[in-house]
Amino acid sequence: MMENYSSGKGVVMLIAFYNTKSLGIRYLETALEQNSFETDAVYYKGFNSQNPAVTTQTELKLLRERIAAKKPLLIGLSVMSSMYLETVDLVIETIKASFDIPVVCGGAYATMFPGRFLDGGVEFVIRSDGEEPLCRLAEAVYQKSGYDDIPSLCYRAEEGNVINDIGALQADIDRYGLPAIISRSACYIGNDTLTEGDPQRYTMSYEVIASRGCPFTCSYCCCVNLRRLLPKGTPPVRSRSVKSVIDELIIAKKELKRLVYVHFYDEIFPNVPGWIEEFAAEYKKHIHLPFAIWSHPQMVSADVLKKLVAVGLREVTMGIQSGSAHIRKDVFHRYEKQEDIIRAARLLKESGVRWISYDFMLQHPFESDGDLLETFELLKHFPTPFELQLHGLNFLPGTDIVPLAVENGILTEGELDKIMYAPMTEQFGAYWKRDNEAMSQLIYELIYCQQFGPLRKKAAALAADPLNHQNKIHALYNRGRILYKLRHFARKADMVLQSKRMK
């Protein structure tokens, strides 16, 4: 049975795509309910990067039935990525064909390309922080009043699309409140079924974000271009207070009965003066769970790591993307030097972080076999054990690497459009695709083997002449894949055991 509750003004339905933990709609749920609106959260399909699937007609029928039952006055779609636009478009078409209910899109992709949705029949788009603009829009729909002066709102008008300036941003993001840990009224639609309740209630890992924004300018990422849209003077990173973060985690511990560890999804874990010290003290006092963070070679500090490890830091993922200084600087717009990366790897190991992962984007059109070999050589300096997350490069709309590819004659604008707006299966296939060229494939496999101490010496010997040792390299790589799977299970088990130790 769907839960019925009343807060006065009617229902706003919020739909998240391929993300059952979507922080975006959870923050919006809090804001709307604080302004006397009911919410209904629809977590539409789960994330699967290996076998992504477009929505089915059965799932669209289930969504229609949900909308008919809830009778929302406004439907909000969280469109974070271009990689699942097939499903987003089908959902929009379904809503428009069956209901006379206004639709508003938000999220990273909608922020950068509002015209794409307005031209496609969507009434509204909200850019950047959506908490205040969405509440004002919902109020306008409820009151049947004007909305033209709402900051960040984009809408269709007789004279064309109106794109209001981004505004109503809180410098103190604590004022947005805490996200809904468990959505009050929610369902999951996927695998041709509708399951009542918030799918997050069964999670073993809780995702939290302690800040908004990123200070870096990576060409393959949309963060820098989202930052360029913000009003002048907006800090590149806005951090929450330690109290706000800890209050959220205390609720998560209480509500999520299977919770084992916490995953901070900040682009870079906060490093505001005094923040780490206060966080470490409060986390130790109240939370008692292992946690994971993302980091950056230029942000690694031995002192910070020591304090975080002491209170539960168990896993760090660091993006490096290439061992080639040329690729990092001239293509990816990352300016750390080889010695910065090696130093960071050494500090991570010495700090006692149990699980260390490094992210690399390999075998893309900008890269030569020589660049790949530089990655292999760089990894020789990394102390084991560590994990490599190896994948390809996705060209995403609105990122700086797209015009860079055109300027360098890598791809034409037409070719890039076909790549960026290809079907979902093709886009994720490109993400995991491996180069078929023999030398590139062999170097890739040697790179993969670098993460395992027992395989390193053999890999180094084979790297002297890969083409004459193809079968040996393939065999070594297959051993590495077995070790990778075993380590995956070991890491999961370690988190569970560490969680029990810390309670």
C-alpha positions, 0 to 999 in steps of 0.5 A, spaced: 500 500 500 502 506 498 503 511 504 498 517 504 500 523 508 498 530 507 502 537 508 497 541 505 498 543 498 499 537 494 504 532 491 510 534 487 513 527 484 520 527 483 523 522 478 531 519 479 534 515 473 538 509 474 540 512 481 536 509 487 540 513 492 540 520 488 542 525 493 539 530 488 531 528 489 533 527 496 535 534 498 529 537 494 524 532 498 526 536 504 525 542 501 518 541 498 516 538 505 519 544 509 514 548 504 508 544 505 508 540 499 507 532 499 512 528 495 513 522 491 519 519 489 520 514 484 527 511 483 526 509 476 531 503 474 537 501 477 544 503 475 548 497 471 554 500 467 556 493 464 549 491 461 545 498 461 538 497 459 533 502 456 526 503 459 521 498 457 513 499 455 511 495 462 515 500 466 512 506 462 505 503 464 507 502 471 509 509 471 503 512 468 499 508 474 503 511 479 502 518 476 494 517 476 494 514 483 498 520 486 495 525 482 501 530 482 501 537 481 508 538 478 513 532 476 520 533 476 526 529 473 533 529 475 537 529 469 544 528 471 547 525 465 546 525 457 548 517 457 541 515 459 537 520 455 533 515 451 529 513 457 528 520 459 525 522 453 521 516 453 518 518 460 517 525 458 513 522 452 509 518 456 507 523 461 505 528 456 501 523 452 497 521 458 497 527 463 496 534 463 501 535 468 507 540 468 514 537 468 520 540 470 527 538 469 533 539 473 540 536 474 547 537 471 545 535 464 539 540 464 543 545 467 547 546 461 542 544 456 535 547 458 533 548 451 534 541 449 528 540 454 524 546 453 524 545 445 522 538 446 515 540 450 518 540 457 515 546 461 520 548 465 528 547 467 531 549 473 539 550 473 544 549 478 541 548 486 534 547 485 531 547 492 529 554 492 527 555 485 523 548 485 519 550 491 517 557 488 515 554 482 511 548 485 508 554 489 506 558 483 503 552 480 499 551 486 497 558 486 496 558 479 500 565 479 506 567 475 513 564 475 517 569 470 521 572 476 524 565 479 531 565 479 534 559 475 528 558 472 527 556 464 521 556 461 517 556 454 514 563 452 510 565 446 517 569 444 521 563 445 525 560 451 526 564 457 533 563 461 533 566 467 540 567 470 542 562 476 541 565 483 538 563 489 544 559 491 546 559 498 553 560 500 551 556 507 549 550 504 547 547 511 541 552 510 538 546 505 537 542 510 539 534 510 537 530 505 531 525 506 535 518 508 528 514 507 523 517 502 517 518 506 513 516 499 517 512 494 517 506 489 522 503 485 521 501 478 525 497 474 525 490 471 518 490 469 516 491 476 514 496 481 516 495 488 513 500 494 518 503 499 525 507 498 530 502 495 535 505 499 532 502 506 536 496 504 543 499 503 549 496 506 553 503 504 550 510 505 552 515 500 553 522 503 556 529 500 559 534 505 560 539 499 558 542 492 563 543 487 570 542 485 576 546 484 579 543 478 578 544 471 578 537 468 577 537 461 573 531 461 568 533 466 562 538 467 564 540 473 568 546 471 563 548 466 557 548 471 562 552 475 562 557 470 555 558 469 554 560 477 554 568 479 560 571 480 563 571 486 560 564 488 566 559 491 568 554 487 566 549 493 561 550 498 562 546 504 557 543 509 559 544 517 561 538 520 555 538 525 550 538 519 554 532 516 554 528 522 547 529 524 545 526 517 550 520 519 546 519 525 540 519 522 542 514 517 545 509 522 538 509 525 534 508 519 538 504 515 539 497 519 544 494 514 548 499 514 556 497 514 560 503 511 559 510 509 561 513 502 563 520 501 561 522 494 565 529 494 569 531 488 574 532 493 573 531 501 573 537 504 579 540 506 577 547 510 581 549 515 579 546 522 574 542 518 578 535 518 580 536 526 573 537 528 570 532 523 575 526 526 573 528 533 565 528 532 565 522 527 569 518 532 564 520 537 558 518 534 558 514 527 563 508 528 563 506 521 568 505 516 568 510 510 571 511 503 573 518 500 575 520 493 582 524 493 586 528 488 594 527 488 595 535 489 590 534 495 593 528 499 596 530 506 600 525 511 597 529 517 590 529 514 590 522 512 593 520 519 587 523 522 582 520 518 585 513 518 584 513 526 577 514 525 575 509 520 578 511 513 578 505 510 578 506 502 581 512 498 579 512 490 584 517 486 583 519 479 590 520 475 587 518 468 594 517 465 601 516 466 603 521 461 604 528 463 603 530 456 596 527 456 594 529 463 596 537 462 595 538 454 588 533 454 585 532 460 587 539 463 590 536 470 597 539 472 600 535 477 607 532 476 609 525 476 613 527 483 606 529 485 603 523 483 608 518 486 608 522 493 601 521 493 601 514 492 607 513 497 603 517 503 596 513 501 600 507 503 604 509 509 598 512 512 595 505 513 589 506 508 587 499 507 584 499 500 587 504 495 584 505 488 587 509 482 582 511 476 585 511 469 582 513 462 586 509 457 586 507 449 582 513 447 583 517 441 588 522 444 593 517 446 599 513 443 602 507 445 608 511 448 603 514 452 600 507 455 607 505 456 608 512 460 602 509 465 606 502 465 612 506 467 609 510 472 605 505 476 612 501 477 613 507 483 606 505 486 607 501 492 602 495 492 597 493 494 592 497 490 587 497 485 586 499 478 580 502 475 581 502 468 576 504 463 575 508 456 574 516 455 567 518 454 566 524 450 560 528 454 556 534 452 558 540 455 565 538 457 572 542 454 575 535 451 569 536 446 572 542 442 579 540 444 578 533 440 575 538 434 581 543 434 586 537 434 583 533 428 581 527 432 573 527 431 569 532 427 563 535 430 558 530 427 562 524 429 562 527 436 554 528 436 553 521 434 558 518 439 555 523 445 548 521 443 548 514 441 544 509 444 545 507 451 548 501 450 553 504 445 555 509 450 557 504 456 560 500 451 565 505 449 566 506 456 569 499 457 571 498 450 578 495 449 583 497 443 583 491 438 590 494 436 595 488 438 600 493 441 595 497 445 592 491 448 598 488 450 600 494 454 594 495 457 594 488 460 601 489 462 598 495 466 593 491 469 598 486 472 602 492 475 597 492 481 599 485 483 605 485 487 606 477 485 605 479 477 610 485 477 617 482 476 614 478 470 610 484 467 616 488 467 620 482 463 615 481 458 614 489 457 621 489 454 618 486 447 611 485 448 609 483 441 614 477 442 611 475 448 603 475 447 601 469 449 605 470 456 602 476 457 595 474 456 596 468 461 599 473 466 593 478 465 588 472 466 591 471 473 591 478 474 583 478 473 582 472 478 586 476 483 582 482 482 575 478 483 578 475 489 580 481 492 573 484 490 570 479 495 576 480 500 574 488 500 567 487 501 568 482 507 573 487 510 568 492 510 563 488 514 568 485 519 571 492 520 564 495 521 563 490 527 570 491 530 568 499 530 561 498 534 
